[in-house]
Amino acid sequence: MSQETETKVLLFENDPTVIYKIEQAFLNRNLKVIRFSTRDEALEALNGTSFDLLFVGLGVEKLDPIKVVRTFVMASPMSSVITITDLSDAEIHEKAEGYGILGNITRDIPNEQLFSLLDNHTKIHQSLRQS
């Protein structure tokens, strides 16, 4: 029996360029990605479905990303979160301390950083499944 299970990913972002770059990083990975461009649609999905990983960027509303992260974490506290912002890592860690953020990627989506975060997420979930 295979240990490989599909990872459910919620992608909250409105910029088509950012979405495309992230989806390219998802190729050849066992991920089921569901995209949302409004906060309310994403929150509705979080209320009815369990997601392993949340990518939180800018929706059409252009709300403060830290407030959006807080709302998403409260709606789905067991999900890992990767933020998509132009804030520095120091700002993210300061403003979102305690939210369990796996990491932050800038809006220009450096592939190495994204791949590293996806690999870390996979390792964490594999170790949890083995426990």
C-alpha positions as CSV (number, residue, x, y, z in Angstrom):
1,M,0.0,0.0,0.0
2,S,1.3,3.4,-1.0
3,Q,2.0,6.1,1.6
4,E,1.5,8.7,-1.1
5,T,-1.6,10.8,-0.4
6,E,-2.8,13.9,-2.2
7,T,-2.1,17.2,-0.5
8,K,-5.0,19.6,-0.6
9,V,-3.8,23.2,-1.3
10,L,-5.8,26.4,-1.1
11,L,-4.3,29.2,-3.2
12,F,-5.6,32.6,-2.3
13,E,-4.3,35.1,-4.9
14,N,-5.6,37.4,-7.6
15,D,-2.6,38.1,-9.8
16,P,-2.5,35.8,-12.8
17,T,1.4,36.0,-13.0
18,V,1.8,35.0,-9.4
19,I,-0.7,32.1,-9.8
20,Y,1.0,30.9,-12.9
21,K,4.5,30.8,-11.2
22,I,3.1,29.0,-8.2
23,E,1.2,26.5,-10.3
24,Q,4.4,25.8,-12.3
25,A,6.2,24.9,-9.0
26,F,3.3,22.4,-8.3
27,L,3.9,20.4,-11.5
28,N,4.9,16.8,-10.8
29,R,3.8,17.0,-7.2
30,N,0.9,15.2,-5.7
31,L,-1.1,18.4,-5.0
32,K,-4.8,19.2,-5.5
33,V,-4.9,23.0,-5.8
34,I,-8.1,25.0,-5.4
35,R,-7.8,28.7,-6.3
36,F,-9.7,31.6,-4.8
37,S,-9.4,35.3,-5.5
38,T,-11.8,36.6,-2.8
39,R,-11.4,36.2,0.9
40,D,-15.0,35.3,1.4
41,E,-14.9,32.5,-1.1
42,A,-11.7,31.1,0.4
43,L,-13.1,31.3,4.0
44,E,-16.3,29.5,2.8
45,A,-14.1,26.7,1.4
46,L,-12.1,26.5,4.6
47,N,-15.3,26.1,6.6
48,G,-16.3,23.0,4.6
49,T,-13.0,21.4,3.7
50,S,-9.7,20.5,5.4
51,F,-6.7,21.8,3.6
52,D,-3.1,20.7,4.3
53,L,-1.5,23.9,2.9
54,L,-2.6,27.5,2.5
55,F,-0.9,30.0,0.1
56,V,-2.1,33.4,1.2
57,G,-1.5,36.3,-1.1
58,L,-3.5,39.3,-2.3
59,G,-7.1,38.8,-3.3
60,V,-9.2,41.2,-5.3
61,E,-9.9,43.1,-2.0
62,K,-6.2,44.0,-1.5
63,L,-6.5,43.6,2.3
64,D,-3.7,43.7,4.8
65,P,-2.0,40.3,4.3
66,I,-1.4,39.8,8.1
67,K,-5.1,40.3,8.8
68,V,-6.0,37.8,6.1
69,V,-3.5,35.3,7.4
70,R,-5.0,35.7,10.9
71,T,-8.5,35.1,9.6
72,F,-7.4,32.0,7.6
73,V,-5.4,30.5,10.5
74,M,-8.4,30.9,12.8
75,A,-10.6,29.2,10.2
76,S,-8.2,26.4,9.6
77,P,-5.7,26.1,12.5
78,M,-4.2,22.8,11.5
79,S,-3.2,24.0,8.0
80,S,0.4,25.0,7.2
81,V,0.6,28.5,5.7
82,I,2.9,30.1,3.2
83,T,2.4,33.8,2.7
84,I,2.9,35.6,-0.6
85,T,3.9,39.2,0.3
86,D,6.6,41.7,-0.4
87,L,7.1,42.1,3.4
88,S,10.5,41.1,4.7
89,D,10.9,37.8,6.6
90,A,11.5,39.8,9.8
91,E,8.2,41.7,9.3
92,I,6.3,38.5,8.7
93,H,7.8,36.9,11.8
94,E,7.1,39.9,13.9
95,K,3.6,40.7,12.7
96,A,2.4,37.1,12.3
97,E,4.2,35.5,15.3
98,G,2.2,32.6,16.6
99,Y,0.3,31.9,13.4
100,G,2.4,28.9,12.5
101,I,3.5,30.2,9.2
102,L,5.8,27.8,7.3
103,G,7.4,30.6,5.3
104,N,7.0,33.6,3.2
105,I,7.7,34.0,-0.5
106,T,7.9,37.4,-2.3
107,R,5.5,38.2,-5.1
108,D,8.1,37.6,-7.7
109,I,8.2,34.0,-6.5
110,P,11.8,32.9,-6.4
111,N,11.5,29.2,-7.4
112,E,14.3,27.9,-5.1
113,Q,12.6,29.4,-2.0
114,L,9.2,28.0,-3.0
115,F,10.6,24.5,-3.8
116,S,12.4,24.5,-0.4
117,L,9.2,25.4,1.4
118,L,7.2,22.7,-0.5
119,D,9.9,20.2,0.4
120,N,9.8,21.2,4.1
121,H,6.0,20.8,4.1
122,T,6.3,17.4,2.5
123,K,8.9,16.2,5.0
124,I,6.8,17.5,8.0
125,H,3.6,15.7,6.8
126,Q,5.5,12.5,6.0
127,S,6.9,12.4,9.5
128,L,3.5,13.1,11.0
129,R,1.9,10.2,9.0
130,Q,4.7,7.8,10.2
131,S,4.1,8.7,13.9
